[in-house]
C-alpha cells in the first residue's frame, strides 16, 4: 500500500496541535491583562470544544447556510462568556479571544515529523478549520503544509464524505493514493469508508490527563499505527 501513497492529509485539532493546553493558556494570559481572574480556563476550553460538533452539525444538516469555523467559534465564545460570567470585554477583545484557535502549539513531534514526511509526500491539513484559521495557525506553529485542504475548500465538514473526497480530487489523486492521519477513530472510520488509507497517531492527553476516548486504534478502520509523526515518517521511509 505504501508504494502507492502520494499524499498524507491530517486532522489538525488534537492530532497536530494541542488545542486544550494552548487555548486555556492563551485565554488566561490575555484576560489577565484585562484584570479578569478566577476563571478555570481549562474548564472553559473544554466547554468551548464541546460546542464544536453541535455548531457544525447545524451546517452539516443544512439548518443553516455554510458558515466557517472561525465564525462558529466566535458565536460559541460569546455564549460561554455569558455562562462563565466574564464581562467588561470589547468586541475587539472577544474577537482576539476567538482567534486563540489560530495560536495553537504543535505536539513536540509534529513539526519534525511533518518536515520529514514532506520530503516524500504531499502534506496538507484536512481539517474542519477554515483557510484563514489554518494558515494563521501554520505561521504561528511552523507547520510546513504544502497546501490547505479540508472543510472550507470542500464546503463540507468532516465526517461528511465530501470533505475527504474533495481533498483527494483537489490533489488529482485517487483516495487509495492518500493517507488520512488522525488521532480520532471516528475521523479515520469516515475516511476509510471513502477509500483512503488511514493512520492512527494517539494523542493520549488531548482531552486532559484522564482521557478515555481514542486511546487505542479501532482495527476495523486503521491501516497503520504510529506513536508519533516521527515514527510514522520512519515507517513510510522518510
Order of alpha helices (4+ residues) and beta strands (2+ residues): beta-alpha-alpha-alpha-alpha-alpha-beta-alpha-beta-alpha-alpha-beta-alpha-beta-beta-alpha
